[in-house]
Amino acid sequence: MAMTLSAFEQARLHGEQAIRTTLLDAASHLLATEGVQALALRRIAAEVGCSTTVLYRLFGNKAGLLEALYAEGFERFQRRLAAVPKDPDPLVHLVGLSRAYRENALAERNYYKLMFGDPIPGFQPGEEAILQAAPTFTILQEAVADCAAADLLIDAEPRHIAAALWAAMHGFVSLELAGHLPEPEAVLDTMHRTIAGQFLR
């Protein structure tokens, strides 16, 4: 009879990065489903079937694990945004980014709560983790700047428009994740049209 490999043993077949990802995914799942009290290194190790030594080696301690979780969430978010193809029409690219924002939040719910919620009282990401998060907003700013360069926007500071768009998408996604939007696609399309009416010439 074939033996079932633990999550750790399966990850080990694919190398160190796979082990790290498996541990972070397990930790983010525990945080989202059971709360901060479940984020004990011993509990996470038991969840994936390894010793706590593996977590200490990769993250140093619990504080290092929290930093890694925060950074991982933004790294995945950045990859999702960066994968949106450029378009000759910068507005099409901007809409694509807003949809990618939503797709990432739905695919990475556990990380999204850590990135933009407050599931760990008192947690403040360190300077390095914050630097890793910054490029996600830069991608949006550049897309808005492209729209401004094409003379598509009202006379307003592009970074302020970018921040307003981010805030709008965050509000939309937060409501959807909480189950308060029964027709999210229709609402998203309406929001895009409303935003276009506010910010486009």
PyRosetta script that sets phi, psi and omega in degrees:
from pyrosetta import init, pose_from_sequence

init()
pose = pose_from_sequence("MAMTLSAFEQARLHGEQAIRTTLLDAASHLLATEGVQALALRRIAAEVGCSTTVLYRLFGNKAGLLEALYAEGFERFQRRLAAVPKDPDPLVHLVGLSRAYRENALAERNYYKLMFGDPIPGFQPGEEAILQAAPTFTILQEAVADCAAADLLIDAEPRHIAAALWAAMHGFVSLELAGHLPEPEAVLDTMHRTIAGQFLR")
pose.set_psi(1, 128.9)
pose.set_omega(1, -177.4)
pose.set_phi(2, -69.5)
pose.set_psi(2, 139.8)
pose.set_omega(2, 178.2)
pose.set_phi(3, -85.2)
pose.set_psi(3, 143.0)
pose.set_omega(3, 177.0)
pose.set_phi(4, -86.6)
pose.set_psi(4, 126.5)
pose.set_omega(4, 179.6)
pose.set_phi(5, -78.8)
pose.set_psi(5, 143.4)
pose.set_omega(5, 174.9)
pose.set_phi(6, -70.7)
pose.set_psi(6, 166.2)
pose.set_omega(6, 178.2)
pose.set_phi(7, -58.2)
pose.set_psi(7, -38.4)
pose.set_omega(7, 179.2)
pose.set_phi(8, -65.8)
pose.set_psi(8, -44.5)
pose.set_omega(8, -179.0)
pose.set_phi(9, -64.8)
pose.set_psi(9, -37.5)
pose.set_omega(9, 176.7)
pose.set_phi(10, -65.4)
pose.set_psi(10, -43.4)
pose.set_omega(10, -179.5)
pose.set_phi(11, -65.3)
pose.set_psi(11, -37.5)
pose.set_omega(11, -177.3)
pose.set_phi(12, -61.6)
pose.set_psi(12, -26.6)
pose.set_omega(12, 177.5)
pose.set_phi(13, -65.6)
pose.set_psi(13, -20.4)
pose.set_omega(13, -175.2)
pose.set_phi(14, -110.9)
pose.set_psi(14, 3.5)
pose.set_omega(14, 173.6)
pose.set_phi(15, 104.9)
pose.set_psi(15, 177.3)
pose.set_omega(15, -174.0)
pose.set_phi(16, -61.1)
pose.set_psi(16, -40.4)
pose.set_omega(16, -178.5)
pose.set_phi(17, -64.7)
pose.set_psi(17, -37.6)
pose.set_omega(17, 178.2)
pose.set_phi(18, -65.5)
pose.set_psi(18, -37.9)
pose.set_omega(18, 176.9)
pose.set_phi(19, -62.9)
pose.set_psi(19, -46.1)
pose.set_omega(19, -179.3)
pose.set_phi(20, -60.4)
pose.set_psi(20, -45.9)
pose.set_omega(20, -179.8)
pose.set_phi(21, -63.0)
pose.set_psi(21, -41.7)
pose.set_omega(21, 179.6)
pose.set_phi(22, -61.6)
pose.set_psi(22, -42.8)
pose.set_omega(22, 179.6)
pose.set_phi(23, -66.7)
pose.set_psi(23, -42.6)
pose.set_omega(23, 179.9)
pose.set_phi(24, -66.7)
pose.set_psi(24, -40.6)
pose.set_omega(24, 178.6)
pose.set_phi(25, -64.6)
pose.set_psi(25, -39.2)
pose.set_omega(25, 178.0)
pose.set_phi(26, -64.9)
pose.set_psi(26, -42.5)
pose.set_omega(26, -179.7)
pose.set_phi(27, -65.6)
pose.set_psi(27, -42.8)
pose.set_omega(27, -179.3)
pose.set_phi(28, -66.6)
pose.set_psi(28, -34.8)
pose.set_omega(28, 177.9)
pose.set_phi(29, -67.3)
pose.set_psi(29, -44.6)
pose.set_omega(29, 178.6)
pose.set_phi(30, -62.2)
pose.set_psi(30, -41.9)
pose.set_omega(30, 179.9)
pose.set_phi(31, -62.1)
pose.set_psi(31, -43.6)
pose.set_omega(31, -176.9)
pose.set_phi(32, -71.3)
pose.set_psi(32, -34.4)
pose.set_omega(32, -173.5)
pose.set_phi(33, -95.6)
pose.set_psi(33, -29.3)
pose.set_omega(33, -174.7)
pose.set_phi(34, -122.3)
pose.set_psi(34, -9.6)
pose.set_omega(34, 178.2)
pose.set_phi(35, 93.7)
pose.set_psi(35, 175.6)
pose.set_omega(35, -172.8)
pose.set_phi(36, -62.9)
pose.set_psi(36, -25.8)
pose.set_omega(36, -179.2)
pose.set_phi(37, -64.7)
pose.set_psi(37, -19.1)
pose.set_omega(37, -179.7)
pose.set_phi(38, -84.1)
pose.set_psi(38, -7.4)
pose.set_omega(38, -176.4)
pose.set_phi(39, -85.1)
pose.set_psi(39, 49.1)
pose.set_omega(39, 172.1)
pose.set_phi(40, -93.1)
pose.set_psi(40, 138.1)
pose.set_omega(40, -177.1)
pose.set_phi(41, -58.1)
pose.set_psi(41, -37.4)
pose.set_omega(41, 179.8)
pose.set_phi(42, -64.3)
pose.set_psi(42, -38.8)
pose.set_omega(42, -180.0)
pose.set_phi(43, -67.7)
pose.set_psi(43, -43.1)
pose.set_omega(43, 179.5)
pose.set_phi(44, -63.6)
pose.set_psi(44, -42.1)
pose.set_omega(44, 178.8)
pose.set_phi(45, -60.4)
pose.set_psi(45, -43.0)
pose.set_omega(45, 179.5)
pose.set_phi(46, -65.0)
pose.set_psi(46, -35.0)
pose.set_omega(46, -178.5)
pose.set_phi(47, -62.2)
pose.set_psi(47, -37.8)
pose.set_omega(47, -176.6)
pose.set_phi(48, -102.0)
pose.set_psi(48, -9.9)
pose.set_omega(48, 177.2)
pose.set_phi(49, 85.0)
pose.set_psi(49, 42.2)
pose.set_omega(49, 176.8)
pose.set_phi(50, -135.2)
pose.set_psi(50, 179.1)
pose.set_omega(50, 177.4)
pose.set_phi(51, -90.0)
pose.set_psi(51, 160.3)
pose.set_omega(51, 177.6)
pose.set_phi(52, -65.4)
pose.set_psi(52, -20.4)
pose.set_omega(52, 179.0)
pose.set_phi(53, -57.1)
pose.set_psi(53, -36.1)
pose.set_omega(53, -180.0)
pose.set_phi(54, -63.3)
pose.set_psi(54, -43.7)
pose.set_omega(54, 179.8)
pose.set_phi(55, -67.0)
pose.set_psi(55, -41.0)
pose.set_omega(55, 178.2)
pose.set_phi(56, -63.4)
pose.set_psi(56, -37.7)
pose.set_omega(56, -179.5)
pose.set_phi(57, -67.1)
pose.set_psi(57, -39.2)
pose.set_omega(57, -176.0)
pose.set_phi(58, -84.3)
pose.set_psi(58, -34.3)
pose.set_omega(58, -171.9)
pose.set_phi(59, -121.0)
pose.set_psi(59, -9.8)
pose.set_omega(59, 178.9)
pose.set_phi(60, 85.8)
pose.set_psi(60, -59.1)
pose.set_omega(60, -179.7)
pose.set_phi(61, -162.1)
pose.set_psi(61, -172.9)
pose.set_omega(61, -178.2)
pose.set_phi(62, -63.5)
pose.set_psi(62, -38.7)
pose.set_omega(62, 178.8)
pose.set_phi(63, -61.4)
pose.set_psi(63, -40.5)
pose.set_omega(63, 178.0)
pose.set_phi(64, -65.5)
pose.set_psi(64, -34.8)
pose.set_omega(64, 177.2)
pose.set_phi(65, -64.8)
pose.set_psi(65, -44.0)
pose.set_omega(65, 179.8)
pose.set_phi(66, -62.3)
pose.set_psi(66, -42.2)
pose.set_omega(66, 176.7)
pose.set_phi(67, -59.9)
pose.set_psi(67, -43.3)
pose.set_omega(67, -178.7)
pose.set_phi(68, -65.6)
pose.set_psi(68, -38.4)
pose.set_omega(68, 177.9)
pose.set_phi(69, -62.2)
pose.set_psi(69, -46.3)
pose.set_omega(69, -179.8)
pose.set_phi(70, -61.7)
pose.set_psi(70, -47.8)
pose.set_omega(70, -179.0)
pose.set_phi(71, -65.1)
pose.set_psi(71, -39.1)
pose.set_omega(71, 179.9)
pose.set_phi(72, -62.5)
pose.set_psi(72, -42.0)
pose.set_omega(72, 178.7)
pose.set_phi(73, -58.9)
pose.set_psi(73, -45.0)
pose.set_omega(73, -179.3)
pose.set_phi(74, -73.4)
pose.set_psi(74, -31.0)
pose.set_omega(74, 177.2)
pose.set_phi(75, -64.4)
pose.set_psi(75, -42.8)
pose.set_omega(75, 177.6)
pose.set_phi(76, -66.0)
pose.set_psi(76, -39.7)
pose.set_omega(76, 178.4)
pose.set_phi(77, -61.7)
pose.set_psi(77, -45.0)
pose.set_omega(77, -180.0)
pose.set_phi(78, -62.7)
pose.set_psi(78, -42.4)
pose.set_omega(78, 178.9)
pose.set_phi(79, -61.0)
pose.set_psi(79, -39.4)
pose.set_omega(79, -179.4)
pose.set_phi(80, -64.5)
pose.set_psi(80, -45.1)
pose.set_omega(80, -179.6)
pose.set_phi(81, -67.7)
pose.set_psi(81, -42.1)
pose.set_omega(81, -177.9)
pose.set_phi(82, -65.8)
pose.set_psi(82, -22.3)
pose.set_omega(82, -179.3)
pose.set_phi(83, -79.2)
pose.set_psi(83, -10.8)
pose.set_omega(83, 178.6)
pose.set_phi(84, -68.9)
pose.set_psi(84, 121.2)
pose.set_omega(84, -175.8)
pose.set_phi(85, -68.0)
pose.set_psi(85, 144.0)
pose.set_omega(85, 173.8)
pose.set_phi(86, -66.5)
pose.set_psi(86, 155.6)
pose.set_omega(86, -179.7)
pose.set_phi(87, -136.6)
pose.set_psi(87, 146.3)
pose.set_omega(87, 176.7)
pose.set_phi(88, -55.0)
pose.set_psi(88, -29.6)
pose.set_omega(88, 175.7)
pose.set_phi(89, -94.8)
pose.set_psi(89, 109.6)
pose.set_omega(89, -177.3)
pose.set_phi(90, -61.6)
pose.set_psi(90, -24.2)
pose.set_omega(90, 177.8)
pose.set_phi(91, -68.1)
pose.set_psi(91, -36.6)
pose.set_omega(91, 177.0)
pose.set_phi(92, -62.1)
pose.set_psi(92, -40.9)
pose.set_omega(92, 178.0)
pose.set_phi(93, -64.0)
pose.set_psi(93, -41.1)
pose.set_omega(93, -179.2)
pose.set_phi(94, -63.0)
pose.set_psi(94, -43.2)
pose.set_omega(94, 177.4)
pose.set_phi(95, -64.3)
pose.set_psi(95, -38.3)
pose.set_omega(95, 177.0)
pose.set_phi(96, -60.5)
pose.set_psi(96, -38.3)
pose.set_omega(96, 178.1)
pose.set_phi(97, -66.2)
pose.set_psi(97, -38.6)
pose.set_omega(97, 179.8)
pose.set_phi(98, -65.6)
pose.set_psi(98, -37.8)
pose.set_omega(98, 177.8)
pose.set_phi(99, -69.7)
pose.set_psi(99, -35.8)
pose.set_omega(99, 177.3)
pose.set_phi(100, -66.2)
pose.set_psi(100, -34.5)
pose.set_omega(100, 176.4)
pose.set_phi(101, -58.0)
pose.set_psi(101, -48.3)
pose.set_omega(101, -179.4)
pose.set_phi(102, -65.0)
pose.set_psi(102, -45.4)
pose.set_omega(102, -179.7)
pose.set_phi(103, -57.8)
pose.set_psi(103, -41.6)
pose.set_omega(103, 180.0)
pose.set_phi(104, -65.5)
pose.set_psi(104, -43.2)
pose.set_omega(104, -179.2)
pose.set_phi(105, -61.9)
pose.set_psi(105, -39.6)
pose.set_omega(105, -179.6)
pose.set_phi(106, -71.7)
pose.set_psi(106, -36.3)
pose.set_omega(106, -178.3)
pose.set_phi(107, -78.7)
pose.set_psi(107, -27.8)
pose.set_omega(107, -175.2)
pose.set_phi(108, -123.2)
pose.set_psi(108, 50.8)
pose.set_omega(108, -174.9)
pose.set_phi(109, -55.8)
pose.set_psi(109, -42.8)
pose.set_omega(109, -176.6)
pose.set_phi(110, -64.0)
pose.set_psi(110, -41.7)
pose.set_omega(110, 178.8)
pose.set_phi(111, -71.1)
pose.set_psi(111, -37.4)
pose.set_omega(111, -177.9)
pose.set_phi(112, -59.2)
pose.set_psi(112, -40.1)
pose.set_omega(112, 179.8)
pose.set_phi(113, -63.9)
pose.set_psi(113, -36.0)
pose.set_omega(113, 178.9)
pose.set_phi(114, -73.2)
pose.set_psi(114, -39.4)
pose.set_omega(114, -177.1)
pose.set_phi(115, -67.8)
pose.set_psi(115, -41.9)
pose.set_omega(115, -170.9)
pose.set_phi(116, -121.3)
pose.set_psi(116, -0.8)
pose.set_omega(116, 176.8)
pose.set_phi(117, -106.1)
pose.set_psi(117, -156.8)
pose.set_omega(117, 179.3)
pose.set_phi(118, -140.4)
pose.set_psi(118, 58.3)
pose.set_omega(118, -175.8)
pose.set_phi(119, -76.9)
pose.set_psi(119, -14.3)
pose.set_omega(119, -178.5)
pose.set_phi(120, -121.9)
pose.set_psi(120, 95.7)
pose.set_omega(120, -177.6)
pose.set_phi(121, -53.6)
pose.set_psi(121, 129.1)
pose.set_omega(121, 176.9)
pose.set_phi(122, 86.6)
pose.set_psi(122, -8.2)
pose.set_omega(122, -178.5)
pose.set_phi(123, -72.9)
pose.set_psi(123, 127.7)
pose.set_omega(123, 174.6)
pose.set_phi(124, -128.4)
pose.set_psi(124, 118.7)
pose.set_omega(124, -179.5)
pose.set_phi(125, -62.8)
pose.set_psi(125, 145.9)
pose.set_omega(125, 179.1)
pose.set_phi(126, -75.7)
pose.set_psi(126, 175.7)
pose.set_omega(126, -175.5)
pose.set_phi(127, -60.7)
pose.set_psi(127, -41.2)
pose.set_omega(127, -178.3)
pose.set_phi(128, -64.7)
pose.set_psi(128, -42.1)
pose.set_omega(128, 179.4)
pose.set_phi(129, -65.6)
pose.set_psi(129, -38.0)
pose.set_omega(129, 178.7)
pose.set_phi(130, -65.6)
pose.set_psi(130, -38.7)
pose.set_omega(130, 177.9)
pose.set_phi(131, -64.0)
pose.set_psi(131, -34.5)
pose.set_omega(131, 177.9)
pose.set_phi(132, -70.7)
pose.set_psi(132, -27.0)
pose.set_omega(132, -179.3)
pose.set_phi(133, -80.5)
pose.set_psi(133, -28.3)
pose.set_omega(133, -172.3)
pose.set_phi(134, -56.7)
pose.set_psi(134, -40.0)
pose.set_omega(134, -176.4)
pose.set_phi(135, -59.3)
pose.set_psi(135, -22.9)
pose.set_omega(135, 179.8)
pose.set_phi(136, -63.6)
pose.set_psi(136, -41.6)
pose.set_omega(136, 178.8)
pose.set_phi(137, -73.9)
pose.set_psi(137, -31.2)
pose.set_omega(137, 178.6)
pose.set_phi(138, -60.9)
pose.set_psi(138, -39.4)
pose.set_omega(138, 178.9)
pose.set_phi(139, -59.9)
pose.set_psi(139, -43.0)
pose.set_omega(139, 179.3)
pose.set_phi(140, -67.5)
pose.set_psi(140, -43.0)
pose.set_omega(140, 179.2)
pose.set_phi(141, -58.7)
pose.set_psi(141, -42.7)
pose.set_omega(141, -179.2)
pose.set_phi(142, -65.4)
pose.set_psi(142, -37.1)
pose.set_omega(142, 178.8)
pose.set_phi(143, -65.9)
pose.set_psi(143, -40.7)
pose.set_omega(143, 177.6)
pose.set_phi(144, -67.1)
pose.set_psi(144, -39.6)
pose.set_omega(144, 178.4)
pose.set_phi(145, -62.1)
pose.set_psi(145, -36.4)
pose.set_omega(145, 176.9)
pose.set_phi(146, -63.3)
pose.set_psi(146, -39.6)
pose.set_omega(146, 177.2)
pose.set_phi(147, -64.6)
pose.set_psi(147, -39.4)
pose.set_omega(147, 178.9)
pose.set_phi(148, -65.7)
pose.set_psi(148, -41.9)
pose.set_omega(148, -179.9)
pose.set_phi(149, -63.7)
pose.set_psi(149, -29.0)
pose.set_omega(149, 177.9)
pose.set_phi(150, -85.9)
pose.set_psi(150, 6.9)
pose.set_omega(150, 178.3)
pose.set_phi(151, 61.0)
pose.set_psi(151, 38.6)
pose.set_omega(151, -179.8)
pose.set_phi(152, -97.7)
pose.set_psi(152, -15.3)
pose.set_omega(152, -171.9)
pose.set_phi(153, -104.0)
pose.set_psi(153, 157.5)
pose.set_omega(153, 171.2)
pose.set_phi(154, -64.9)
pose.set_psi(154, 168.1)
pose.set_omega(154, -178.1)
pose.set_phi(155, -78.7)
pose.set_psi(155, 83.8)
pose.set_omega(155, 179.3)
pose.set_phi(156, -145.7)
pose.set_psi(156, 158.5)
pose.set_omega(156, -179.5)
pose.set_phi(157, -63.8)
pose.set_psi(157, 120.2)
pose.set_omega(157, -177.8)
pose.set_phi(158, -55.1)
pose.set_psi(158, -37.0)
pose.set_omega(158, -178.5)
pose.set_phi(159, -68.2)
pose.set_psi(159, -28.5)
pose.set_omega(159, 176.6)
pose.set_phi(160, -72.6)
pose.set_psi(160, -38.5)
pose.set_omega(160, 175.9)
pose.set_phi(161, -63.5)
pose.set_psi(161, -42.5)
pose.set_omega(161, 178.7)
pose.set_phi(162, -59.9)
pose.set_psi(162, -43.2)
pose.set_omega(162, 179.7)
pose.set_phi(163, -65.1)
pose.set_psi(163, -38.2)
pose.set_omega(163, 178.8)
pose.set_phi(164, -66.2)
pose.set_psi(164, -40.4)
pose.set_omega(164, 177.7)
pose.set_phi(165, -64.3)
pose.set_psi(165, -42.4)
pose.set_omega(165, 178.3)
pose.set_phi(166, -59.8)
pose.set_psi(166, -45.9)
pose.set_omega(166, -179.0)
pose.set_phi(167, -62.3)
pose.set_psi(167, -40.7)
pose.set_omega(167, 179.8)
pose.set_phi(168, -63.9)
pose.set_psi(168, -44.4)
pose.set_omega(168, -179.7)
pose.set_phi(169, -67.1)
pose.set_psi(169, -37.7)
pose.set_omega(169, 179.0)
pose.set_phi(170, -63.4)
pose.set_psi(170, -43.1)
pose.set_omega(170, 178.6)
pose.set_phi(171, -63.3)
pose.set_psi(171, -44.5)
pose.set_omega(171, 179.1)
pose.set_phi(172, -59.8)
pose.set_psi(172, -50.8)
pose.set_omega(172, -176.9)
pose.set_phi(173, -64.1)
pose.set_psi(173, -40.0)
pose.set_omega(173, 180.0)
pose.set_phi(174, -61.1)
pose.set_psi(174, -41.6)
pose.set_omega(174, 178.0)
pose.set_phi(175, -66.5)
pose.set_psi(175, -41.0)
pose.set_omega(175, 179.8)
pose.set_phi(176, -65.1)
pose.set_psi(176, -44.6)
pose.set_omega(176, -179.8)
pose.set_phi(177, -62.9)
pose.set_psi(177, -30.6)
pose.set_omega(177, 179.5)
pose.set_phi(178, -82.8)
pose.set_psi(178, -3.2)
pose.set_omega(178, 177.5)
pose.set_phi(179, 82.7)
pose.set_psi(179, 21.5)
pose.set_omega(179, -176.0)
pose.set_phi(180, -98.5)
pose.set_psi(180, 4.1)
pose.set_omega(180, -180.0)
pose.set_phi(181, -122.2)
pose.set_psi(181, 95.2)
pose.set_omega(181, -177.4)
pose.set_phi(182, -66.7)
pose.set_psi(182, -24.5)
pose.set_omega(182, 179.0)
pose.set_phi(183, -128.2)
pose.set_psi(183, 68.6)
pose.set_omega(183, -172.4)
pose.set_phi(184, -61.2)
pose.set_psi(184, -37.5)
pose.set_omega(184, -179.3)
pose.set_phi(185, -62.6)
pose.set_psi(185, -44.4)
pose.set_omega(185, 179.3)
pose.set_phi(186, -65.1)
pose.set_psi(186, -40.2)
pose.set_omega(186, 179.0)
pose.set_phi(187, -65.2)
pose.set_psi(187, -41.3)
pose.set_omega(187, -179.7)
pose.set_phi(188, -63.3)
pose.set_psi(188, -43.9)
pose.set_omega(188, 178.4)
pose.set_phi(189, -61.3)
pose.set_psi(189, -42.0)
pose.set_omega(189, 178.2)
pose.set_phi(190, -63.5)
pose.set_psi(190, -41.3)
pose.set_omega(190, 179.3)
pose.set_phi(191, -63.0)
pose.set_psi(191, -41.4)
pose.set_omega(191, 178.2)
pose.set_phi(192, -60.4)
pose.set_psi(192, -43.3)
pose.set_omega(192, -179.8)
pose.set_phi(193, -66.5)
pose.set_psi(193, -38.5)
pose.set_omega(193, 179.6)
pose.set_phi(194, -65.7)
pose.set_psi(194, -44.4)
pose.set_omega(194, 179.2)
pose.set_phi(195, -62.9)
pose.set_psi(195, -42.0)
pose.set_omega(195, 178.9)
pose.set_phi(196, -59.1)
pose.set_psi(196, -39.2)
pose.set_omega(196, 179.5)
pose.set_phi(197, -67.7)
pose.set_psi(197, -26.1)
pose.set_omega(197, -178.5)
pose.set_phi(198, -86.0)
pose.set_psi(198, -36.6)
pose.set_omega(198, -169.3)
pose.set_phi(199, -110.0)
pose.set_psi(199, -15.4)
pose.set_omega(199, -178.7)
pose.set_phi(200, -94.8)
pose.set_psi(200, 150.8)
pose.set_omega(200, 177.7)
pose.set_phi(201, -70.5)
pose.dump_pdb("model.pdb")
